[in-house]
Amino acid sequence: MTKRKVLIVTQEMQPYTEENAISQIARQLPQQIQESGMEIRVLMPRFGSINERRHRLHEVVRLSGMNIIVDDDDYPLIIKVASLPDARIQVYFLDNEDFFKRKHLFTDKDGKPFEDNVDRMVFFCKGVIETVKKFGWPPDIIHCHGWMTSLIPLYIKTAYKSEPLFQHSKVVYSVYNESISNTLSDSFLAKASINNVTEDDLSAYQNGSGVIVHQGALAYADALVKGEGELPAEIDQALTQSDKPVLEYDGEGLLDQIIEFYNALLAEEVSE
């Protein structure tokens, strides 16, 4: 029987970024997936704070060389790879000097969000999908972690809906308590509108007064996971009202439950 394929897309991951709810789960979950007998690939940004020598990153020439268009400008995409310590799992890093060379992740040294966070998110999300196409590796599950991945559910269901590689992919989105996601600029609609994505498609990412990226991701994902016990009230309400499968947060038992959650989604796909 062919092994099921799981793609983890995360904005943070230990030991490459600081410890928090996202980086912890993104580190532990791939190993759990592998031990359950599934194939696993992990993609994340190559932030400037990641020490390439210490973590033994090296460029994957066959995957690099693409250009990603953001707001009508071309940006080169470089792919690097490293082996996760104490595990036979490779992590692929999406790199670009304009977006990821800086040492801080999402805010400057004074805590002010970077003005180009929308551009960085669009570059990363589109770059992830184009990289997976280059892999020629059709994921059964695409599991997204963090606000920076929140456009992937939309893009998979709209701009890339005719792409054969993703025809049977189930998109899972984990929600975390992230205030940065509510600070994106007014240019979000224009910049996120890649290919044939329209402003109507992006309306789910707005609440009338601003951009709520988690809200949009919830609308387009096939299934949802509470990545933390405490979430903003509006997100909790959206999850409660959703007609999609929602996995509740269960602390130490969460990883096992995520694997069961995947299996239930894949069984549903077979029954269809």
LINGI-V975274 format. One record per residue. PSI is psi as a letter, one per 40 degrees, with the letter a starting at -180 (* if undefined). NEAR is the number of other C-alpha atoms within 10 Angstrom. Layout:
((PSI;NEAR) (PSI;NEAR))
This chain:
((h;3) (h;6) (i;10) (i;17) (h;20) (h;24) (h;22) (h;22) (h;26) (i;23) (e;22) (i;27) (h;25) (i;17) (e;14) (d;19) (i;17) (i;13) (h;14) (a;12) (d;16) (d;24) (d;20) (d;16) (d;19) (d;23) (d;19) (d;13) (d;18) (d;25) (d;18) (d;16) (d;22) (d;17) (d;10) (e;11) (e;11) (i;16) (i;18) (h;22) (i;20) (h;23) (h;26) (i;24) (i;28) (g;28) (i;24) (e;17) (e;15) (h;16) (h;12) (d;15) (d;8) (d;8) (e;15) (f;12) (i;19) (i;14) (i;16) (g;14) (d;10) (d;9) (d;17) (i;17) (e;12) (i;16) (h;15) (h;18) (h;18) (h;20) (f;15) (e;9) (i;8) (h;12) (h;16) (i;17) (h;22) (h;21) (h;25) (i;22) (i;20) (i;16) (h;14) (h;19) (h;11) (f;7) (i;10) (g;10) (h;17) (h;16) (h;20) (h;24) (h;22) (h;24) (i;24) (h;20) (d;14) (d;11) (d;21) (e;19) (d;15) (i;14) (d;13) (i;14) (c;21) (e;20) (i;15) (a;13) (e;10) (e;6) (e;9) (h;11) (i;17) (h;18) (d;14) (f;14) (d;21) (d;22) (d;19) (d;19) (d;24) (d;25) (d;27) (d;28) (d;25) (d;22) (d;24) (d;23) (d;17) (d;18) (d;21) (d;18) (d;16) (d;13) (d;11) (f;10) (h;15) (h;19) (h;23) (d;23) (h;23) (h;26) (h;26) (h;28) (h;27) (i;23) (d;24) (e;27) (e;25) (e;28) (e;24) (d;28) (d;24) (d;25) (d;22) (d;23) (e;20) (c;17) (d;17) (f;20) (d;13) (e;11) (h;11) (d;11) (d;17) (e;22) (d;15) (e;14) (h;21) (h;22) (h;25) (h;26) (h;29) (h;25) (h;26) (i;21) (g;19) (h;13) (d;9) (d;15) (e;19) (e;13) (e;17) (i;19) (i;16) (e;11) (e;13) (d;21) (d;20) (d;13) (d;17) (e;24) (g;19) (i;18) (b;11) (e;11) (h;17) (i;15) (d;14) (d;10) (d;17) (e;20) (d;14) (e;20) (e;24) (i;16) (e;12) (d;9) (e;6) (a;14) (h;23) (g;21) (d;24) (d;27) (d;20) (d;21) (d;27) (d;26) (d;19) (e;22) (i;25) (d;21) (i;22) (i;24) (h;23) (h;21) (e;23) (i;17) (d;11) (h;11) (i;15) (i;12) (d;9) (d;11) (d;18) (d;14) (d;11) (d;14) (d;22) (d;11) (e;9) (i;14) (e;11) (i;14) (h;16) (h;18) (h;17) (i;16) (h;17) (f;14) (b;10) (d;8) (e;9) (d;19) (d;19) (d;14) (d;15) (d;18) (d;16) (d;12) (d;19) (d;21) (d;14) (d;13) (d;20) (d;18) (d;11) (d;10) (d;13) (d;9) (d;7) (*;6))
